[in-house]
Amino acid sequence: MKFSAERESLLAALQSVIGVVERRQTMPILANLLLAAEHGKLSLTATDLEVELVASAEIKSSADGRVTVPGRKLLDICRSLPEGVTITLAQDGDKMTIKAGRSRFVLATLPAADFPVIDELQKQQTFSLAQADLHRLLEKTHFSMAQQDVRYYLNGMLLETDGKMLRTVATDGHRLALCEMDLPSKLTGQQVIVPRKGVLELQRLLGTEGDVQITIGSNHIRAQIGDVRFTSKLIDGRFPEYGRVIPAAPPRSIVADREVLRSALQRTAILANEKYRGIRLALKKNQLTLQAHNPEQEEAEEQVEVSYKGDELEVGFNVGYLLEAIAAVDGSEVELGVTDGNSSCLVRAPGTSSARYVVMPMRL
């Protein structure tokens, strides 16, 4: 195997796939990238057995072939070389020699036959949408995914097709985020759970221009983004019935300036209990009082002018969850819908339901 490539072309492909190469590996070959040179194209594949990324680069090849090389070392070498240089890679036995200008590097290789690749998808449905739209769906919900929860189906995001609607939902059991959008054509109703790492990697790859083609299989989901192909295993489990958690029409509504409320919550949070992060919301006509206490008997209190016409009410929430939900709301105003002191809070932009956030109450 021998080929040459422009540094920028090779570097761009390497940077697209390197995200799934873990620094600590149980299998040495997972630290490697599979390089396959064929008909003037180089395909680079990286995997962690859960997510697979494939990118391609234009090359001039004098001998096609397949081999695996250490991914992060190859990336660091390409990064360190000067701009505009041509890089030549040549395989000799179990070594790969990399030359560029007066620089020469020799990397150890492992056989391509040992590299684990995901089988061809048993496709169930395929659809396209703008990259910016999919990025928004992930951006508005990803922060509510659980991390290392024993309920493994919460360590990911629900992607749901429902007629002409595409929806993402994430929950860790204490809060829930939902975002949805209309699609031009009708799809088969389907629910799949994409693992946390796959969601974050897909978010990183998505740009603001062009379309992404999504293929949902029986055990995998695939996204084609330009020259990069993303494939992730799906979590085999049943996602909670999220519709039962979202309050339909909370009887009490608080409308506030989003930035003013966010700043007040951030200041009050300074003296909240570091472990439980609890904050009390005390409501009366057109006024919201935020209060926090901690075990050192320290206190913080903020008063915020709001639009509120209901009865007086006190309710406690985790301030971190409230802040993340408010930060995800679009627009200058935010609406908080509450029922009573023991019920969850519905956070959204006034007059819209495309993105909704639910925060469970806390006993303080």
PEMORA-V45412 format. One record per helix or strand of 3 or more residues. SS is the DSSP state (h for helix, s for strand). FROM is the first residue (numbers start at 0). TO is the last residue. Records with the same first field share a line. If there is no record, write none. Layout:
# PEMORA-V45412
SS: FROM-TO  FROM-TO
This chain:
# PEMORA-V45412
s: 1-5  31-37  40-46  50-57  59-62  64-69  85-91  94-99  102-109  122-129  155-170  174-194  210-216  219-224  227-233  251-256  277-283  286-292  298-304  312-317  332-337  344-347  354-358
h: 6-19  27-30  70-79  111-113  130-138  141-143  151-153  195-204  241-243  257-268  318-327
